[in-house]
Amino acid sequence: MNDYGYVVRKFVELYGGSEEGVRVFTSPGRVNLIGEHTDYNGGYVFPAAIEQSSIIALRRRDDGNKTIRLAATDLDDRVVIDINDIDASRSLKWGNYQAGVAYILRQEGYQICPCDILYHDEVPLGSGLSSSAAIEVVMALALATLSNETNGIDGPVDMIKMAKLAQRAENVFCGVSCGIMDQFASAMGRRDNAIFLDCKTLDFKYVPLVLRDYKIIIGNTKKKRSLAEGKYNERCAECKVALEQLRIAKPGAECLRDFSVDEFEDAKALIQDDTCRIRAEHVIYECDRVLKSVQALRDSNLTDFGKLMTASHISLRDLYEVTGPHLDCMVEQSLKVDGCIGSRMTGAGFGGCTVSIVKDSSVDGFIQTVGQAYTEKMGIVPEFYVSDAADGAREIKLG
């Protein structure tokens, strides 16, 4: 993991020249501990950056050719983005997320510099650990860094701004109605901390992840999912309908987060469609669970934190309907293991990963037992990652 020298060597093999002038940038994936499908509803989330990252090696070009050349260590595809016609890259099978970032940055007045880029992705694609946000944020940081240097702008790149622009790229250029959480966690992660983020205001606080003799285990179901092709945009639309009807009771509400549990219970009959009503119920109760989870961690009450995680999964399964048999199976098997105090899906759902809190002494047995049971039931061999909270996007100073 994090073999920056390997990425530089592969870059030189592909693009030629020497290692001189090659720079490395990295941005992590994230695991959301609790607070799912709340971010695009202005709600609360509680993610942490993970050690698996999207890494790029980059070198500026001064050959007069106004292009960005893209490649990846695990793909044969080679992509060329025309800086003067970035919009033409919308249809790319791979590279459209990177092109979208360049497109939005240019709209914001950044100078997009010709360069060669090699991606090395450690975040499993389609896993629910936000590989797309890691790709977007590292691209934004790299291009903004080059732009600032070209224009003589001193100081670090504004990473909150990069998170916002990366989210916009996914919304506008790639057609996915994602919220801000993934990009924010990737940009702003801090080692040994989770981020308590208010997605309405972008106010945030770092909360130390003091798990004592417990570990965070991420379980990859190996059932890949795609936000653009899944039900994600449909859920966004259902929540918008619910909000419009709830506003009859609270006209000033800007998002579902603006309703407390009690206010929702008093007004939920205003939502005419049963499906839209249970979608809103999940969001509003999930926001409440995030608040209680942050407090439980601050009180060192890991038992309550684990119970809230499990309640979150049940709500995502029964009310928001975004889990599916693979995630449900892994959570069910995880909760059977002695030493696991909480488990839930993480990410958008429809496949991807779970996150569990497991006692140190039970980690090896957990991985073996859950892995075997899951394989027997689903016919897929899963992967597991024991991950600490990591730092967010940054340039790596080599040597």
C-alpha positions in Angstrom: 0.0 0.0 0.0 1.1 3.6 -0.8 4.1 2.5 -2.9 4.8 5.9 -4.4 8.1 4.9 -5.9 6.3 2.1 -7.9 3.9 4.7 -9.4 6.8 6.9 -10.4 8.7 4.1 -12.1 5.6 3.0 -14.0 5.0 6.6 -15.1 8.5 6.8 -16.5 8.1 3.4 -18.3 4.9 4.7 -19.9 5.8 8.3 -20.7 9.6 8.2 -21.0 12.1 10.7 -19.7 13.5 10.5 -16.2 12.0 10.8 -12.8 13.0 14.4 -12.6 9.9 16.6 -12.6 7.5 13.8 -11.8 5.3 14.7 -8.8 3.0 12.5 -6.8 -0.4 13.4 -5.3 -2.7 11.2 -3.3 -6.3 11.2 -2.0 -7.9 8.5 0.1 -11.2 6.6 -0.1 -13.5 6.8 2.9 -15.6 4.7 5.1 -18.8 6.2 6.5 -19.2 5.0 10.0 -22.9 6.2 10.2 -25.1 8.6 8.4 -26.0 7.1 5.0 -28.0 8.8 2.3 -28.3 11.9 4.5 -25.7 14.1 2.8 -27.7 15.1 -0.2 -30.6 15.8 2.2 -28.5 18.4 4.1 -28.0 16.0 6.9 -25.2 14.8 9.2 -22.6 12.2 8.3 -19.7 10.7 10.2 -17.0 9.4 7.7 -13.3 8.8 8.1 -10.6 8.7 5.4 -9.0 5.3 5.0 -5.5 4.1 4.1 -6.5 2.9 0.6 -5.9 5.8 -1.8 -6.0 7.1 -5.4 -2.4 8.0 -6.3 -1.3 10.0 -9.3 2.1 10.6 -10.8 2.1 13.8 -12.9 4.5 15.8 -15.1 3.9 19.0 -16.8 4.4 19.2 -20.6 5.6 22.3 -22.5 5.4 20.9 -26.0 2.6 23.2 -27.1 0.1 20.4 -27.2 -3.0 21.5 -25.2 -3.9 18.1 -23.8 -4.0 16.0 -20.7 -2.8 12.4 -21.3 -4.3 9.9 -18.8 -3.4 6.4 -18.0 -3.8 3.9 -15.2 -1.6 1.1 -13.8 -4.4 -1.4 -14.0 -5.9 -0.5 -17.4 -4.9 -0.7 -21.0 -7.0 2.4 -21.9 -5.1 5.6 -22.8 -7.1 8.8 -22.7 -6.4 12.2 -24.2 -8.4 15.2 -22.9 -8.4 18.2 -25.2 -8.1 21.2 -22.8 -9.9 23.4 -25.3 -12.8 20.9 -25.7 -13.1 19.1 -22.4 -16.8 18.7 -23.0 -16.1 16.1 -25.7 -14.8 13.7 -22.9 -18.2 13.3 -21.3 -18.7 9.9 -23.0 -15.5 8.4 -21.9 -15.9 5.0 -20.3 -12.8 5.7 -18.1 -11.5 9.2 -17.6 -14.8 11.1 -17.5 -14.5 11.8 -13.8 -11.1 13.3 -14.3 -12.3 15.2 -17.3 -15.2 16.5 -15.3 -12.9 17.9 -12.7 -10.8 19.7 -15.3 -14.0 21.0 -16.9 -15.3 22.5 -13.6 -11.9 23.9 -12.6 -11.7 25.7 -15.9 -15.2 27.1 -15.4 -14.0 28.5 -12.1 -11.0 30.3 -13.7 -8.2 27.8 -13.0 -5.7 27.5 -15.8 -5.6 23.8 -16.9 -2.0 23.0 -17.7 -1.0 20.3 -20.3 0.4 17.3 -18.4 0.8 13.6 -18.4 -0.9 11.7 -15.5 -0.7 8.1 -14.4 -3.4 6.8 -11.9 -2.8 4.0 -9.4 -6.0 3.1 -7.5 -5.8 1.3 -4.2 -9.5 1.9 -3.5 -11.5 -1.0 -4.9 -13.7 0.3 -7.7 -17.4 -0.1 -7.1 -16.9 -1.1 -3.5 -18.8 1.7 -1.8 -15.5 3.2 -0.4 -15.8 6.2 -2.7 -13.2 5.4 -5.3 -14.8 8.1 -7.5 -14.4 10.8 -4.9 -10.7 9.8 -4.4 -10.1 10.0 -8.2 -11.9 13.4 -8.4 -10.2 15.0 -5.4 -6.7 14.0 -6.3 -7.2 15.3 -9.8 -8.6 18.6 -8.5 -5.7 19.0 -6.1 -3.1 18.3 -8.8 -4.6 20.6 -11.4 -5.2 23.4 -9.0 -1.7 23.1 -7.7 -0.3 23.5 -11.2 -2.7 26.4 -11.9 -1.7 28.3 -8.8 2.0 27.8 -9.5 1.5 29.0 -13.1 -0.2 32.1 -11.8 2.2 32.8 -9.0 -0.3 32.1 -6.2 1.4 31.1 -3.0 -0.1 29.0 -0.2 -1.9 25.7 0.0 -4.8 24.8 -2.2 -8.2 25.3 -0.5 -9.2 21.7 0.0 -12.8 22.5 1.1 -13.2 24.3 -2.3 -11.7 21.3 -4.1 -14.3 19.0 -2.4 -17.1 21.3 -3.6 -15.7 21.5 -7.1 -15.2 17.7 -7.3 -18.8 17.1 -6.2 -20.0 19.6 -8.8 -18.0 17.7 -11.4 -19.8 14.4 -10.5 -23.2 16.1 -10.5 -22.9 18.2 -13.6 -20.4 16.4 -15.8 -21.0 12.7 -14.9 -24.7 12.9 -14.0 -24.6 11.5 -10.5 -26.6 13.4 -7.9 -24.1 12.7 -5.1 -23.9 14.8 -1.9 -20.7 16.3 -0.6 -19.7 13.7 2.0 -17.4 11.5 -0.1 -15.4 14.4 -1.6 -15.2 16.2 1.8 -13.9 13.2 3.6 -11.3 12.5 0.9 -10.1 16.1 0.9 -10.2 16.7 4.7 -9.5 13.4 6.4 -7.2 13.4 9.5 -5.3 10.5 10.9 -7.0 8.8 13.9 -10.1 11.0 13.5 -13.5 10.8 12.0 -15.3 13.8 10.7 -18.6 15.0 12.0 -19.9 16.9 9.1 -23.1 19.0 8.7 -23.7 18.7 5.0 -26.1 21.7 5.0 -23.6 24.2 6.3 -20.3 22.3 5.8 -19.5 23.0 9.5 -17.4 20.1 10.7 -15.5 18.8 13.7 -12.8 16.2 14.0 -13.7 13.5 16.5 -10.9 11.2 17.8 -11.6 7.6 17.0 -10.6 6.1 20.3 -11.7 2.5 19.9 -9.5 1.1 22.7 -9.4 -2.7 22.1 -11.6 -2.7 19.1 -10.9 -2.4 15.3 -12.8 -1.1 12.3 -13.1 -3.9 9.8 -14.4 -3.2 6.3 -15.9 -6.1 4.5 -16.0 -6.0 0.7 -18.9 -8.1 -0.6 -17.2 -8.0 -4.1 -20.7 -7.2 -5.4 -19.9 -4.1 -7.4 -22.3 -1.3 -7.8 -22.6 1.9 -9.9 -24.3 5.0 -8.6 -25.2 6.3 -12.1 -26.8 2.9 -13.1 -28.4 2.1 -9.8 -31.2 3.6 -7.8 -29.3 6.5 -6.3 -30.9 9.3 -8.4 -34.3 7.8 -7.8 -33.8 8.0 -4.0 -32.8 11.7 -4.4 -36.0 12.4 -6.3 -38.2 10.6 -3.7 -36.6 12.7 -0.9 -37.3 15.9 -2.8 -41.0 14.9 -3.1 -41.2 14.2 0.6 -39.6 17.5 1.4 -42.0 19.5 -0.7 -45.0 18.0 1.1 -43.5 18.3 4.6 -42.9 22.0 3.9 -46.6 22.5 4.3 -46.0 22.1 8.1 -42.6 23.9 8.1 -42.4 26.4 5.1 -38.9 27.5 6.0 -37.4 24.0 5.7 -34.6 23.8 3.2 -33.9 20.1 3.5 -35.1 17.0 5.3 -32.4 17.6 8.0 -34.4 20.6 9.1 -37.0 18.3 10.6 -36.5 16.8 14.0 -37.8 13.3 14.7 -40.7 14.8 16.7 -41.6 17.3 13.9 -41.5 14.5 11.3 -43.8 12.3 13.4 -46.3 15.2 13.6 -46.2 16.0 9.9 -45.4 12.7 8.1 -49.1 12.2 7.1 -48.6 15.1 4.7 -46.5 12.9 2.5 -49.0 11.3 0.2 -46.8 8.5 -1.3 -45.9 5.7 1.1 -42.5 5.1 -0.5 -41.5 8.8 -0.2 -42.7 8.8 3.4 -40.4 5.9 4.4 -37.5 7.4 2.5 -37.9 10.6 4.6 -38.3 8.6 7.8 -34.9 6.9 7.2 -33.2 10.2 6.6 -34.5 12.0 9.6 -34.0 9.2 12.0 -30.5 8.6 10.5 -29.5 12.1 11.2 -30.6 11.6 14.8 -28.5 8.4 15.0 -25.4 10.3 13.8 -25.8 12.9 16.6 -26.2 10.1 19.2 -23.3 8.2 17.7 -20.9 11.1 18.0 -21.9 11.6 21.6 -21.5 7.8 22.3 -17.9 8.0 21.0 -17.2 11.1 23.0 -18.5 9.2 26.1 -16.4 6.2 25.2 -19.6 4.2 25.0 -18.7 1.8 22.1 -21.6 -0.5 22.9 -24.2 2.2 22.1 -22.2 3.2 19.1 -22.3 -0.3 17.7 -26.1 -0.6 18.4 -26.7 2.6 16.4 -24.7 1.3 13.5 -26.8 -1.8 13.4 -30.0 0.2 13.6 -28.8 2.2 10.7 -28.4 -0.9 8.6 -31.9 -2.1 9.4 -33.3 1.3 8.4 -31.3 1.3 5.1 -32.6 -2.2 4.5 -36.3 -1.8 5.4 -37.0 1.9 4.8 -34.5 3.1 2.2 -34.2 -0.2 0.4 -30.6 0.1 -0.7 -28.9 -2.9 0.8 -29.6 -6.1 -1.2 -28.9 -9.7 -0.4 -25.1 -9.4 -0.5 -24.8 -6.6 2.1 -27.6 -8.1 4.2 -25.9 -11.5 4.3 -22.5 -10.0 5.3 -24.1 -7.9 8.1 -26.1 -10.8 9.3 -23.1 -13.1 9.5 -20.9 -10.3 11.1 -23.4 -9.8 13.9 -23.3 -13.5 14.7 -19.6 -13.3 15.7 -18.8 -12.9 19.3 -16.8 -9.7 19.6 -18.7 -7.8 16.9 -20.7 -5.0 18.5 -22.1 -3.4 15.4 -22.2 -3.7 11.6 -23.8 -1.9 8.7 -23.5 -1.3 5.0 -21.4 1.7 4.1 -21.7 3.8 1.0 -24.6 4.1 -1.4 -25.5 0.5 -1.2 -26.7 -2.0 -3.8 -23.5 -3.9 -3.2 -20.1 -2.7 -2.0 -18.9 -2.8 1.6 -19.9 -3.2 5.2 -18.2 -1.7 8.2 -18.1 -3.5 11.6 -16.6 -2.8 15.0 -14.9 -5.9 16.2 -12.9 -6.7 19.4 -9.1 -7.0 18.7 -9.0 -10.6 19.9 -11.8 -11.5 17.6 -10.5 -9.9 14.3 -8.9 -13.1 12.8 -11.8 -15.3 13.7 -14.3 -12.7 12.4 -12.6 -12.5 9.0 -12.4 -16.3 8.7 -16.0 -17.0 10.0 -17.8 -14.3 8.1 -15.8 -14.9 4.9 -16.6 -18.6 4.9 -20.3 -18.1 5.7 -20.6 -15.4 3.1 -18.9 -17.5 0.4 -21.1 -20.5 1.2 -24.3 -18.4 0.9 -23.4 -16.0 -1.9 -20.9 -17.9 -4.0 -18.4 -15.0 -3.8 -15.1 -14.8 -1.9 -15.1 -11.5 0.0 -12.2 -9.3 1.0 -11.6 -7.7 4.4 -9.6 -4.6 5.3 -8.6 -3.6 8.9 -8.1 0.1 8.4 -7.2 3.1 10.6 -8.4 6.6 9.9 -6.0 8.3 7.5 -5.0 11.7 6.3 -6.8 13.4 3.4 -5.6 14.6 0.0 -2.0 15.9 -0.2 1.1 16.1 -2.4 3.8 13.6 -1.5 7.3 15.0 -1.3 9.5 12.3 -2.7 13.1 11.8 -1.6 
